[in-house]
Amino acid sequence: MDIWNFAEYAAWAVSGILAIIIVLDWIRIDTTYSSEVLTSSREGEIEAMTEEHRL
């Protein structure tokens, strides 16, 4: 085996690890937050409430 075969296997391994991380994060977020929270657009409202404007 040459260096390119090792690089290919390493790339597939990294890809598999990233896929597992994405799926685990998806499951964690899905079980932590409700669909209403995930589909809301409250981010702008939260930012507007926490910002302080001084003139």
N, CA and C atoms as a LAMMPS dump frame, in Angstrom:
ITEM: TIMESTEP
0
ITEM: NUMBER OF ATOMS
165
ITEM: BOX BOUNDS ff ff ff
-5.0000000000000000e+02 5.0000000000000000e+02
-5.0000000000000000e+02 5.0000000000000000e+02
-5.0000000000000000e+02 5.0000000000000000e+02
ITEM: ATOMS id mol type element x y z
1 1 1 N 0.843 -1.185 0
2 1 2 C 0 0 0
3 1 3 C 0.886 1.244 0
4 2 1 N 0.471 2.196 -0.771
5 2 2 C 1.22 3.436 -0.799
6 2 3 C 0.53 4.508 0.047
7 3 1 N 1.105 5.681 0.075
8 3 2 C 0.616 6.766 0.924
9 3 3 C -0.804 7.174 0.546
10 4 1 N -1.154 7.043 -0.722
11 4 2 C -2.492 7.483 -1.158
12 4 3 C -3.59 6.559 -0.644
13 5 1 N -3.29 5.284 -0.524
14 5 2 C -4.264 4.371 0.069
15 5 3 C -4.492 4.68 1.55
16 6 1 N -3.424 4.977 2.263
17 6 2 C -3.564 5.364 3.662
18 6 3 C -4.342 6.668 3.795
19 7 1 N -4.063 7.618 2.911
20 7 2 C -4.783 8.892 2.943
21 7 3 C -6.263 8.679 2.656
22 8 1 N -6.574 7.774 1.733
23 8 2 C -7.976 7.487 1.419
24 8 3 C -8.689 6.877 2.624
25 9 1 N -8.05 5.91 3.273
26 9 2 C -8.657 5.289 4.455
27 9 3 C -8.811 6.288 5.598
28 10 1 N -7.831 7.162 5.757
29 10 2 C -7.919 8.192 6.794
30 10 3 C -9.076 9.147 6.503
31 11 1 N -9.259 9.514 5.235
32 11 2 C -10.358 10.406 4.876
33 11 3 C -11.705 9.734 5.137
34 12 1 N -11.818 8.453 4.822
35 12 2 C -13.066 7.74 5.107
36 12 3 C -13.309 7.632 6.609
37 13 1 N -12.252 7.424 7.37
38 13 2 C -12.394 7.335 8.831
39 13 3 C -12.856 8.668 9.4
40 14 1 N -12.256 9.763 8.956
41 14 2 C -12.666 11.09 9.423
42 14 3 C -14.111 11.363 9.024
43 15 1 N -14.478 10.977 7.818
44 15 2 C -15.852 11.164 7.353
45 15 3 C -16.834 10.377 8.213
46 16 1 N -16.49 9.158 8.558
47 16 2 C -17.359 8.343 9.409
48 16 3 C -17.485 8.916 10.808
49 17 1 N -16.379 9.398 11.356
50 17 2 C -16.423 10.002 12.689
51 17 3 C -17.302 11.247 12.684
52 18 1 N -17.155 12.083 11.67
53 18 2 C -17.989 13.287 11.576
54 18 3 C -19.463 12.929 11.422
55 19 1 N -19.762 11.893 10.653
56 19 2 C -21.155 11.465 10.492
57 19 3 C -21.736 10.999 11.824
58 20 1 N -20.953 10.266 12.598
59 20 2 C -21.418 9.807 13.914
60 20 3 C -21.651 10.995 14.846
61 21 1 N -20.74 11.975 14.826
62 21 2 C -20.906 13.167 15.667
63 21 3 C -22.169 13.92 15.284
64 22 1 N -22.423 14.054 13.982
65 22 2 C -23.613 14.773 13.518
66 22 3 C -24.883 14.057 13.976
67 23 1 N -24.921 12.736 13.846
68 23 2 C -26.114 11.983 14.242
69 23 3 C -26.321 12.054 15.755
70 24 1 N -25.248 11.935 16.53
71 24 2 C -25.379 12.029 17.982
72 24 3 C -25.846 13.418 18.407
73 25 1 N -25.336 14.459 17.762
74 25 2 C -25.772 15.816 18.073
75 25 3 C -27.232 16.014 17.684
76 26 1 N -27.636 15.45 16.564
77 26 2 C -29.037 15.527 16.115
78 26 3 C -29.953 14.884 17.16
79 27 1 N -29.573 13.71 17.639
80 27 2 C -30.387 13.015 18.638
81 27 3 C -30.431 13.814 19.94
82 28 1 N -29.286 14.36 20.361
83 28 2 C -29.235 15.135 21.608
84 28 3 C -30.109 16.382 21.506
85 29 1 N -30.017 17.104 20.409
86 29 2 C -30.819 18.317 20.228
87 29 3 C -32.301 17.963 20.121
88 30 1 N -32.611 16.879 19.415
89 30 2 C -34.009 16.478 19.226
90 30 3 C -34.663 16.069 20.538
91 31 1 N -33.897 15.465 21.443
92 31 2 C -34.477 15.058 22.718
93 31 3 C -34.463 16.183 23.744
94 32 1 N -33.628 17.19 23.548
95 32 2 C -33.523 18.285 24.509
96 32 3 C -34.562 19.365 24.268
97 33 1 N -34.803 19.707 23.003
98 33 2 C -35.684 20.822 22.67
99 33 3 C -36.912 20.33 21.917
100 34 1 N -38.032 21.031 22.108
101 34 2 C -39.263 20.672 21.403
102 34 3 C -39.226 21.232 19.978
103 35 1 N -40.128 20.743 19.16
104 35 2 C -40.198 21.214 17.777
105 35 3 C -40.567 22.689 17.705
106 36 1 N -41.369 23.147 18.656
107 36 2 C -41.761 24.55 18.659
108 36 3 C -40.553 25.458 18.883
109 37 1 N -39.673 25.057 19.778
110 37 2 C -38.479 25.858 20.049
111 37 3 C -37.537 25.832 18.849
112 38 1 N -37.379 24.655 18.248
113 38 2 C -36.443 24.526 17.141
114 38 3 C -36.915 25.252 15.883
115 39 1 N -38.217 25.409 15.719
116 39 2 C -38.719 26.063 14.508
117 39 3 C -39.127 27.507 14.748
118 40 1 N -38.927 28.016 15.97
119 40 2 C -39.307 29.4 16.244
120 40 3 C -38.238 30.345 15.727
121 41 1 N -38.615 31.594 15.61
122 41 2 C -37.655 32.608 15.178
123 41 3 C -37.476 33.639 16.277
124 42 1 N -37.31 33.159 17.497
125 42 2 C -37.189 34.033 18.657
126 42 3 C -35.791 34.609 18.809
127 43 1 N -34.831 34.178 18.001
128 43 2 C -33.467 34.652 18.177
129 43 3 C -33.396 36.169 18.087
130 44 1 N -34.103 36.745 17.134
131 44 2 C -34.109 38.193 16.988
132 44 3 C -34.729 38.881 18.183
133 45 1 N -35.783 38.308 18.732
134 45 2 C -36.427 38.879 19.91
135 45 3 C -35.505 38.809 21.116
136 46 1 N -34.804 37.707 21.284
137 46 2 C -33.898 37.555 22.418
138 46 3 C -32.756 38.561 22.301
139 47 1 N -32.209 38.706 21.103
140 47 2 C -31.136 39.676 20.908
141 47 3 C -31.626 41.082 21.186
142 48 1 N -32.82 41.408 20.726
143 48 2 C -33.358 42.751 20.919
144 48 3 C -33.57 43.045 22.403
145 49 1 N -33.938 42.042 23.175
146 49 2 C -34.169 42.246 24.606
147 49 3 C -32.859 42.406 25.361
148 50 1 N -31.787 41.765 24.921
149 50 2 C -30.532 41.798 25.664
150 50 3 C -29.625 42.934 25.237
151 51 1 N -29.866 43.519 24.08
152 51 2 C -29.014 44.615 23.623
153 51 3 C -29.315 45.901 24.38
154 52 1 N -28.273 46.62 24.67
155 52 2 C -28.449 47.914 25.314
156 52 3 C -27.886 48.981 24.379
157 53 1 N -28.747 49.909 23.991
158 53 2 C -28.329 50.997 23.117
159 53 3 C -28.204 52.266 23.946
160 54 1 N -27.062 52.863 23.869
161 54 2 C -26.834 54.117 24.593
162 54 3 C -26.482 55.197 23.6
163 55 1 N -27.096 56.308 23.743
164 55 2 C -26.829 57.437 22.862
165 55 3 C -26.017 58.499 23.563
